[in-house]
Amino acid sequence: MTKFVAWGRYCEDVLERRAPYRQAHLDGLAAQKAQGILITIGPTKDLRYFFAIYEADNEEKVRQLIENDPYWQHQVWIEYNIHEWIQAL
């Protein structure tokens, strides 16, 4: 499988906006982690950006995971990029 990095930006009022969707978001991430697709994910300390590493068959799979996440669907995440990644170490 191929590794991908994804990073994106949160909305301005992230703490308020994410509240109703946070548990569904975390549950979905836990399921991805259990399946071995999600390696790691987290926000920057200032809650402006998120960073994730996935292991998937293709970029489209990663795109589907992001766009099916409640944070994307409810504009908590407002933009993202995905790039194939070569893990050097």
MDTraj code that builds the backbone (N, CA, C; nanometers):
import mdtraj as md
import numpy as np

residues = "MET THR LYS PHE VAL ALA TRP GLY ARG TYR CYS GLU ASP VAL LEU GLU ARG ARG ALA PRO TYR ARG GLN ALA HIS LEU ASP GLY LEU ALA ALA GLN LYS ALA GLN GLY ILE LEU ILE THR ILE GLY PRO THR LYS ASP LEU ARG TYR PHE PHE ALA ILE TYR GLU ALA ASP ASN GLU GLU LYS VAL ARG GLN LEU ILE GLU ASN ASP PRO TYR TRP GLN HIS GLN VAL TRP ILE GLU TYR ASN ILE HIS GLU TRP ILE GLN ALA LEU".split()
xyz = np.array([
    [0.0835, -0.1186, 0.0000],
    [0.0000, 0.0000, 0.0000],
    [0.0874, 0.1241, 0.0000],
    [0.0292, 0.2309, -0.0443],
    [0.0984, 0.3584, -0.0580],
    [0.0663, 0.4475, 0.0616],
    [0.1648, 0.5253, 0.1021],
    [0.1414, 0.6213, 0.2106],
    [0.1127, 0.7578, 0.1503],
    [0.0242, 0.8300, 0.2175],
    [-0.0156, 0.9635, 0.1756],
    [-0.0131, 1.0565, 0.2959],
    [0.0264, 1.1803, 0.2726],
    [0.0119, 1.2828, 0.3752],
    [-0.1017, 1.3746, 0.3311],
    [-0.1756, 1.4189, 0.4275],
    [-0.2829, 1.5145, 0.4024],
    [-0.2691, 1.6260, 0.5038],
    [-0.2900, 1.7459, 0.4592],
    [-0.2959, 1.8572, 0.5522],
    [-0.4021, 1.9529, 0.5044],
    [-0.4589, 2.0209, 0.5991],
    [-0.5675, 2.1111, 0.5649],
    [-0.5852, 2.2177, 0.6700],
    [-0.6869, 2.2971, 0.6488],
    [-0.7106, 2.4130, 0.7330],
    [-0.8476, 2.4021, 0.7997],
    [-0.8505, 2.4459, 0.9242],
    [-0.9744, 2.4541, 1.0004],
    [-1.0425, 2.5888, 0.9764],
    [-1.1714, 2.5937, 1.0029],
    [-1.2461, 2.7187, 0.9984],
    [-1.2020, 2.8094, 1.1135],
    [-1.2427, 2.9328, 1.1091],
    [-1.2030, 3.0315, 1.2109],
    [-1.2559, 2.9979, 1.3501],
    [-1.3796, 2.9565, 1.3601],
    [-1.4429, 2.9307, 1.4896],
    [-1.4488, 2.7807, 1.5185],
    [-1.3339, 2.7159, 1.5072],
    [-1.3265, 2.5701, 1.5115],
    [-1.3823, 2.5108, 1.6419],
    [-1.3522, 2.5676, 1.7553],
    [-1.3977, 2.5085, 1.8819],
    [-1.5496, 2.5039, 1.8917],
    [-1.6154, 2.6091, 1.8495],
    [-1.7610, 2.6129, 1.8552],
    [-1.8220, 2.5268, 1.7446],
    [-1.7655, 2.5369, 1.6271],
    [-1.8230, 2.4690, 1.5111],
    [-1.8084, 2.3169, 1.5193],
    [-1.6980, 2.2684, 1.5753],
    [-1.6756, 2.1238, 1.5779],
    [-1.7562, 2.0504, 1.6852],
    [-1.8005, 2.1214, 1.7867],
    [-1.8627, 2.0584, 1.9039],
    [-1.9712, 1.9553, 1.8696],
    [-2.0683, 1.9871, 1.7840],
    [-2.1754, 1.8888, 1.7589],
    [-2.1291, 1.7651, 1.6812],
    [-2.0140, 1.7738, 1.6156],
    [-1.9676, 1.6670, 1.5266],
    [-1.8445, 1.5948, 1.5792],
    [-1.7917, 1.6392, 1.6912],
    [-1.6644, 1.5886, 1.7404],
    [-1.6649, 1.4383, 1.7673],
    [-1.7673, 1.3872, 1.8351],
    [-1.7678, 1.2446, 1.8675],
    [-1.7767, 1.1585, 1.7421],
    [-1.8618, 1.1963, 1.6473],
    [-1.8717, 1.1208, 1.5218],
    [-1.7391, 1.1264, 1.4463],
    [-1.6738, 1.2408, 1.4484],
    [-1.5422, 1.2568, 1.3852],
    [-1.4407, 1.1628, 1.4498],
    [-1.4327, 1.1631, 1.5820],
    [-1.3367, 1.0787, 1.6533],
    [-1.3663, 0.9304, 1.6347],
    [-1.4934, 0.8939, 1.6335],
    [-1.5311, 0.7541, 1.6116],
    [-1.4874, 0.7073, 1.4727],
    [-1.5075, 0.7925, 1.3732],
    [-1.4658, 0.7587, 1.2374],
    [-1.3153, 0.7424, 1.2264],
    [-1.2413, 0.8311, 1.2916],
    [-1.0949, 0.8211, 1.2899],
    [-1.0485, 0.6938, 1.3593],
    [-1.1126, 0.6587, 1.4703],
    [-1.0763, 0.5362, 1.5421],
    [-1.0999, 0.4137, 1.4541],
    [-1.2068, 0.4140, 1.3779],
    [-1.2351, 0.3015, 1.2875],
    [-1.1289, 0.2933, 1.1772],
    [-1.0898, 0.4076, 1.1227],
    [-0.9849, 0.4097, 1.0199],
    [-0.8528, 0.3595, 1.0764],
    [-0.8229, 0.3985, 1.1987],
    [-0.6998, 0.3542, 1.2657],
    [-0.7044, 0.2027, 1.2877],
    [-0.8156, 0.1513, 1.3334],
    [-0.8304, 0.0078, 1.3582],
    [-0.8160, -0.0735, 1.2293],
    [-0.8574, -0.0160, 1.1171],
    [-0.8457, -0.0825, 0.9873],
    [-0.7048, -0.0716, 0.9295],
    [-0.6192, 0.0090, 0.9915],
    [-0.4835, 0.0249, 0.9440],
    [-0.4680, 0.1266, 0.8316],
    [-0.5721, 0.2027, 0.8040],
    [-0.5672, 0.3035, 0.6975],
    [-0.5077, 0.4343, 0.7493],
    [-0.5515, 0.4760, 0.8665],
    [-0.5024, 0.5996, 0.9267],
    [-0.3849, 0.5671, 1.0167],
    [-0.2705, 0.6279, 0.9875],
    [-0.1516, 0.6090, 1.0700],
    [-0.1553, 0.7068, 1.1876],
    [-0.1777, 0.8338, 1.1570],
    [-0.1854, 0.9367, 1.2610],
    [-0.2555, 1.0595, 1.2045],
    [-0.3134, 1.1386, 1.2943],
    [-0.3786, 1.2638, 1.2555],
    [-0.3813, 1.3551, 1.3766],
    [-0.3757, 1.4831, 1.3534],
    [-0.3876, 1.5775, 1.4633],
    [-0.3802, 1.7209, 1.4157],
    [-0.4239, 1.8114, 1.5023],
    [-0.4206, 1.9538, 1.4692],
    [-0.2883, 2.0177, 1.5115],
    [-0.2606, 2.1318, 1.4529],
    [-0.1512, 2.2126, 1.5051],
    [-0.1985, 2.2734, 1.6372],
    [-0.1057, 2.3120, 1.7200],
    [-0.1404, 2.3625, 1.8532],
    [-0.2343, 2.4825, 1.8467],
    [-0.2185, 2.5658, 1.7436],
    [-0.3042, 2.6840, 1.7308],
    [-0.4404, 2.6538, 1.6681],
    [-0.4677, 2.5255, 1.6387],
    [-0.5944, 2.4804, 1.5795],
    [-0.6266, 2.5491, 1.4465],
    [-0.5228, 2.5781, 1.3696],
    [-0.5444, 2.6366, 1.2371],
    [-0.5353, 2.5323, 1.1267],
    [-0.4556, 2.4259, 1.1504],
    [-0.4304, 2.3261, 1.0472],
    [-0.4372, 2.1858, 1.1061],
    [-0.4606, 2.0868, 1.0199],
    [-0.4489, 1.9476, 1.0613],
    [-0.3507, 1.8772, 0.9691],
    [-0.2928, 1.7702, 1.0188],
    [-0.1953, 1.6915, 0.9452],
    [-0.2283, 1.5447, 0.9676],
    [-0.2206, 1.4638, 0.8617],
    [-0.2530, 1.3216, 0.8735],
    [-0.1633, 1.2391, 0.7821],
    [-0.1422, 1.1151, 0.8213],
    [-0.0724, 1.0183, 0.7379],
    [-0.1647, 0.8982, 0.7228],
    [-0.1862, 0.8582, 0.5984],
    [-0.2713, 0.7447, 0.5651],
    [-0.1899, 0.6401, 0.4897],
    [-0.2348, 0.5160, 0.4963],
    [-0.1811, 0.4096, 0.4130],
    [-0.3003, 0.3488, 0.3406],
    [-0.3047, 0.3689, 0.2084],
    [-0.4229, 0.3298, 0.1311],
    [-0.3825, 0.2836, -0.0088],
    [-0.4772, 0.2247, -0.0778],
    [-0.4523, 0.1776, -0.2136],
    [-0.4274, 0.2917, -0.3112],
    [-0.4966, 0.4046, -0.2888],
    [-0.4833, 0.5159, -0.3820],
    [-0.5296, 0.6465, -0.3170],
    [-0.4993, 0.7556, -0.3837],
    [-0.5348, 0.8882, -0.3323],
    [-0.6858, 0.9059, -0.3227],
    [-0.7592, 0.8485, -0.4136],
    [-0.9051, 0.8621, -0.4118],
    [-0.9648, 0.8075, -0.2819],
    [-0.9098, 0.6985, -0.2309],
    [-0.9569, 0.6426, -0.1036],
    [-0.9384, 0.7429, 0.0095],
    [-0.8225, 0.8079, 0.0134],
    [-0.7954, 0.9087, 0.1167],
    [-0.8910, 1.0260, 0.1009],
    [-0.9118, 1.0691, -0.0225],
    [-1.0042, 1.1801, -0.0499],
    [-1.1450, 1.1456, -0.0005],
    [-1.1896, 1.0226, -0.0239],
    [-1.3218, 0.9798, 0.0227],
    [-1.3313, 0.9831, 0.1747],
    [-1.2256, 0.9372, 0.2423],
    [-1.2264, 0.9389, 0.3886],
    [-1.2382, 1.0805, 0.4419],
    [-1.1618, 1.1714, 0.3838],
    [-1.1668, 1.3110, 0.4288],
    [-1.3034, 1.3717, 0.4005],
    [-1.3539, 1.3524, 0.2803],
    [-1.4793, 1.4178, 0.2419],
    [-1.6022, 1.3541, 0.3061],
    [-1.5891, 1.2330, 0.3578],
    [-1.6990, 1.1708, 0.4319],
    [-1.6937, 1.2012, 0.5814],
    [-1.5888, 1.2668, 0.6253],
    [-1.5747, 1.3017, 0.7663],
    [-1.6712, 1.4158, 0.8012],
    [-1.7347, 1.4084, 0.9182],
    [-1.8252, 1.5168, 0.9583],
    [-1.7585, 1.6541, 0.9602],
    [-1.6296, 1.6588, 0.9881],
    [-1.5620, 1.7890, 0.9893],
    [-1.5600, 1.8518, 0.8502],
    [-1.5437, 1.7730, 0.7476],
    [-1.5473, 1.8268, 0.6112],
    [-1.6913, 1.8598, 0.5719],
    [-1.7822, 1.7708, 0.6010],
    [-1.9209, 1.7894, 0.5610],
    [-1.9864, 1.9097, 0.6279],
    [-1.9362, 1.9498, 0.7441],
    [-1.9949, 2.0633, 0.8164],
    [-1.9001, 2.1826, 0.8229],
    [-1.8062, 2.1877, 0.7300],
    [-1.7141, 2.3001, 0.7128],
    [-1.6295, 2.3339, 0.8352],
    [-1.5966, 2.2327, 0.9140],
    [-1.4979, 2.2511, 1.0206],
    [-1.3589, 2.2488, 0.9562],
    [-1.3382, 2.1523, 0.8663],
    [-1.2219, 2.1540, 0.7776],
    [-1.2668, 2.2277, 0.6522],
    [-1.1905, 2.3264, 0.6088],
    [-1.2371, 2.4068, 0.4955],
    [-1.1512, 2.3920, 0.3702],
    [-1.0361, 2.3289, 0.3820],
    [-0.9566, 2.2963, 0.2640],
    [-0.8556, 2.1889, 0.3017],
    [-0.8091, 2.1159, 0.2022],
    [-0.7077, 2.0131, 0.2278],
    [-0.6303, 1.9818, 0.1006],
    [-0.5134, 1.9220, 0.1191],
    [-0.4279, 1.8732, 0.0112],
    [-0.3826, 1.7333, 0.0473],
    [-0.3638, 1.6505, -0.0530],
    [-0.3135, 1.5147, -0.0342],
    [-0.1947, 1.4958, -0.1268],
    [-0.0894, 1.4332, -0.0737],
    [0.0281, 1.4023, -0.1550],
    [0.0785, 1.2636, -0.1218],
    [0.1179, 1.1896, -0.2247],
    [0.1829, 1.0618, -0.2012],
    [0.3128, 1.0892, -0.1289],
    [0.3448, 1.0023, -0.0337],
    [0.4581, 1.0263, 0.0551],
    [0.5533, 0.9070, 0.0532],
    [0.6802, 0.9360, 0.0501],
    [0.7829, 0.8337, 0.0600],
    [0.8450, 0.8439, 0.1984],
    [0.8241, 0.7435, 0.2798],
    [0.8802, 0.7421, 0.4146],
    [1.0262, 0.7027, 0.4055],
    [1.1153, 0.7962, 0.4369],
    [1.2587, 0.7717, 0.4241],
    [1.3154, 0.6928, 0.5429],
    [1.2693, 0.7207, 0.6613],
    [1.3183, 0.6508, 0.7811],
    [1.2033, 0.5890, 0.8569],
])
top = md.Topology()
chain = top.add_chain()
for i, resn in enumerate(residues, 1):
    res = top.add_residue(resn, chain, resSeq=i)
    for name in ("N", "CA", "C"):
        top.add_atom(name, md.element.get_by_symbol(name[0]), res)
traj = md.Trajectory(xyz[None], top)
